[in-house]
Amino acid sequence: QLNRQGNDVGSQYRSAMFYADDAQKAQFETARDRASEYWDGGLVTEISPLGTWYEAEGYHQDFFAKNPGQGYCMAVAVPKVNKIRKSFAEYVLAS
């Protein structure tokens, strides 16, 4: 869903990839197009040029790995991660 993660709505919740050059943009477009075949309704991931980048605070880093039992992770992230692991098993590294 566009600009949404679970119950959280707004452009700050958008799915996006930020490219540094034209080659990276082309790679992102190819990846998005290939991945869209696996989701009903396609993907709404925005592909935009990389501007000034501000790294998020430490408590946001690796949130899913650090909080697997958190409600959003269990309800939204886990099913998506499992689908990725199943659909792209040959590309997923063992943890």
NORKA-V468093 format. One record per residue. N is the residue number from 1. PHI is phi as a letter, one per 30 degrees, with the letter a starting at -180 (none if undefined). NEAR is the number of other ideal C-beta (glycine too) atoms within 12 Angstrom. D_FIRST is the distance of its C-alpha to the first C-alpha in Angstrom with 1 decimal. Layout:
BEGIN
N&PHI&NEAR&D_FIRST + N&PHI&NEAR&D_FIRST
END
This chain:
BEGIN
1&none&20&0.0 + 2&d&17&3.7 + 3&h&16&6.4 + 4&a&17&5.7 + 5&b&24&7.7 + 6&i&17&9.0 + 7&d&12&10.9 + 8&d&15&10.9 + 9&b&13&9.5 + 10&k&12&10.8 + 11&d&15&11.3 + 12&d&13&13.1 + 13&c&19&10.0 + 14&d&21&8.6 + 15&c&25&9.1 + 16&b&23&12.4 + 17&b&24&15.7 + 18&c&20&18.8 + 19&c&22&21.8 + 20&c&15&25.4 + 21&a&12&27.0 + 22&d&12&26.6 + 23&d&11&27.1 + 24&d&18&24.3 + 25&e&20&22.0 + 26&d&15&23.1 + 27&d&17&22.5 + 28&d&27&18.9 + 29&d&21&18.3 + 30&d&16&20.1 + 31&d&21&18.3 + 32&d&24&14.8 + 33&d&17&16.2 + 34&d&17&17.9 + 35&d&23&15.1 + 36&d&17&12.8 + 37&d&14&15.6 + 38&c&18&14.8 + 39&b&20&11.3 + 40&d&9&11.0 + 41&i&10&9.2 + 42&i&16&9.7 + 43&c&25&8.1 + 44&c&21&6.8 + 45&d&22&9.3 + 46&d&20&11.7 + 47&c&24&15.4 + 48&b&19&17.9 + 49&d&17&21.5 + 50&d&16&22.5 + 51&c&10&24.1 + 52&d&7&25.8 + 53&c&11&24.2 + 54&c&9&24.7 + 55&d&8&24.5 + 56&d&11&22.9 + 57&d&8&25.5 + 58&e&9&26.8 + 59&d&9&25.2 + 60&d&14&21.7 + 61&d&12&23.1 + 62&h&12&22.5 + 63&e&17&20.8 + 64&d&20&19.6 + 65&d&14&23.2 + 66&d&13&24.9 + 67&b&17&22.9 + 68&d&17&22.1 + 69&c&13&23.1 + 70&d&16&20.8 + 71&e&14&18.7 + 72&d&21&15.3 + 73&e&22&16.6 + 74&d&17&18.0 + 75&d&15&15.2 + 76&c&21&12.2 + 77&d&22&13.8 + 78&e&19&16.8 + 79&d&16&15.3 + 80&d&24&13.3 + 81&d&19&16.5 + 82&d&16&18.6 + 83&d&18&16.8 + 84&d&18&17.3 + 85&d&17&20.9 + 86&d&14&21.6 + 87&d&17&20.2 + 88&b&18&21.7 + 89&e&12&24.7 + 90&d&10&27.0 + 91&c&13&25.2 + 92&d&14&24.6 + 93&d&8&27.5 + 94&d&7&29.1 + 95&c&8&28.9
END
